[in-house]
Amino acid sequence: MSGTRQPGGNKELVTTTGTTLTIGPGDAGKIFCNVGAGGNIAYTVQSAALFRPGDQIIVLSAAAGTVTVAFTAGQLITFNNASATSVALSTSSEIIGGGFTFTCLSDSKWHCLFHTEETQTATVA
């Protein structure tokens, strides 16, 4: 079962300390976190056409560096934007503890659910 550890089916946690990471269909169901990272990280999610509707990816921030998640142009539905390309936690002192859940809706769209506190700012592009 992709994205889970056996037994129990718990989601696999992938810690990322580099500066870039590409997320593909084999990563569906996984949680990505920058715990232990010393700088910014940019995740790039491959086209929704490669995933199955219902596939999910979770990105969490546990370090102070900017966390950006980019998609194929226009494939992301997020706060007040039906054709976004990326979301980011990039405002100084508003990064740690935030995150996003992305759900593939079709072969051309992802939905973004913010995991931010009232005082955290997520940037949409």
C-alpha positions as CSV (number, residue, x, y, z in Angstrom):
1,M,0.0,0.0,0.0
2,S,1.7,3.2,-1.2
3,G,2.5,5.8,1.5
4,T,1.8,3.6,4.5
5,R,4.0,1.5,6.8
6,Q,2.9,-2.0,7.7
7,P,1.5,-3.2,10.0
8,G,-1.2,-0.8,11.0
9,G,-1.3,1.3,7.8
10,N,0.1,4.4,9.5
11,K,1.3,7.1,7.0
12,E,5.0,7.2,6.2
13,L,6.8,10.2,7.4
14,V,9.5,11.6,5.1
15,T,11.8,14.1,6.7
16,T,13.4,16.4,4.2
17,T,16.5,18.4,5.0
18,G,17.6,19.3,1.5
19,T,16.5,22.3,-0.5
20,T,14.3,20.6,-3.1
21,L,12.2,17.5,-3.5
22,T,9.9,16.2,-6.2
23,I,6.8,14.4,-5.1
24,G,5.4,11.8,-7.5
25,P,2.5,9.3,-7.5
26,G,4.6,6.8,-5.5
27,D,4.5,9.3,-2.6
28,A,0.7,9.5,-2.4
29,G,-0.3,9.1,1.3
30,K,3.0,10.2,2.7
31,I,3.7,13.0,5.1
32,F,6.6,15.3,4.3
33,C,8.2,17.4,7.0
34,N,11.2,19.6,7.2
35,V,12.1,18.7,10.8
36,G,15.9,19.2,11.3
37,A,16.2,21.3,8.1
38,G,18.5,24.4,8.3
39,G,17.1,26.4,5.4
40,N,14.3,26.8,2.8
41,I,12.7,23.8,1.0
42,A,10.8,23.7,-2.2
43,Y,8.6,20.7,-3.0
44,T,7.4,20.2,-6.5
45,V,4.4,17.9,-7.0
46,Q,4.1,16.3,-10.4
47,S,1.0,16.7,-12.5
48,A,-2.3,15.6,-11.2
49,A,-2.7,13.5,-14.3
50,L,-0.1,11.1,-12.8
51,F,-2.1,10.6,-9.5
52,R,-5.4,9.0,-8.8
53,P,-8.4,11.1,-7.6
54,G,-8.4,10.9,-3.8
55,D,-4.6,10.6,-3.4
56,Q,-3.4,12.8,-0.6
57,I,-0.1,14.4,0.3
58,I,0.6,16.2,3.6
59,V,3.4,18.8,4.1
60,L,4.2,20.0,7.6
61,S,6.6,22.7,8.7
62,A,8.7,22.0,11.9
63,A,11.7,24.4,11.1
64,A,12.0,28.1,10.4
65,G,12.9,27.9,6.7
66,T,10.4,28.8,4.0
67,V,8.3,25.9,2.8
68,T,7.0,26.2,-0.8
69,V,4.9,23.6,-2.6
70,A,4.6,24.1,-6.3
71,F,2.2,22.4,-8.8
72,T,1.7,22.3,-12.6
73,A,0.4,25.8,-13.5
74,G,-3.2,26.3,-12.7
75,Q,-3.8,22.8,-11.1
76,L,-4.1,24.0,-7.5
77,I,-7.4,25.0,-5.8
78,T,-6.8,26.9,-2.6
79,F,-8.0,29.9,-0.6
80,N,-9.9,32.2,-3.0
81,N,-8.1,30.9,-6.1
82,A,-9.2,28.1,-8.4
83,S,-6.1,28.0,-10.6
84,A,-3.1,28.6,-8.3
85,T,0.4,27.3,-8.9
86,S,1.9,27.2,-5.4
87,V,1.4,27.8,-1.7
88,A,4.1,28.7,0.8
89,L,4.8,29.4,4.4
90,S,7.3,32.2,4.1
91,T,6.5,35.0,6.5
92,S,9.2,35.2,9.2
93,S,8.1,33.9,12.6
94,E,4.9,32.4,11.0
95,I,6.3,29.2,9.5
96,I,6.8,26.6,12.3
97,G,3.8,24.6,13.0
98,G,2.0,25.2,9.8
99,G,1.2,22.8,7.0
100,F,-1.0,21.7,4.1
101,T,-3.0,18.7,3.0
102,F,-3.3,18.3,-0.7
103,T,-6.0,16.0,-2.3
104,C,-6.0,15.1,-5.9
105,L,-9.5,15.8,-7.3
106,S,-9.1,14.9,-11.0
107,D,-6.4,14.5,-13.6
108,S,-6.1,18.3,-13.7
109,K,-6.8,19.6,-10.1
110,W,-5.5,19.4,-6.6
111,H,-7.2,20.9,-3.5
112,C,-5.3,22.5,-0.7
113,L,-6.4,22.5,2.9
114,F,-4.4,24.9,5.1
115,H,-3.1,23.8,8.5
116,T,-2.3,27.3,9.9
117,E,-3.1,29.2,13.0
118,E,-5.0,32.5,12.8
119,T,-1.8,34.5,12.9
120,Q,0.1,32.4,10.2
121,T,0.2,33.7,6.7
122,A,0.2,31.3,3.7
123,T,1.3,32.8,0.4
124,V,-0.7,31.7,-2.7
125,A,0.7,32.2,-6.2
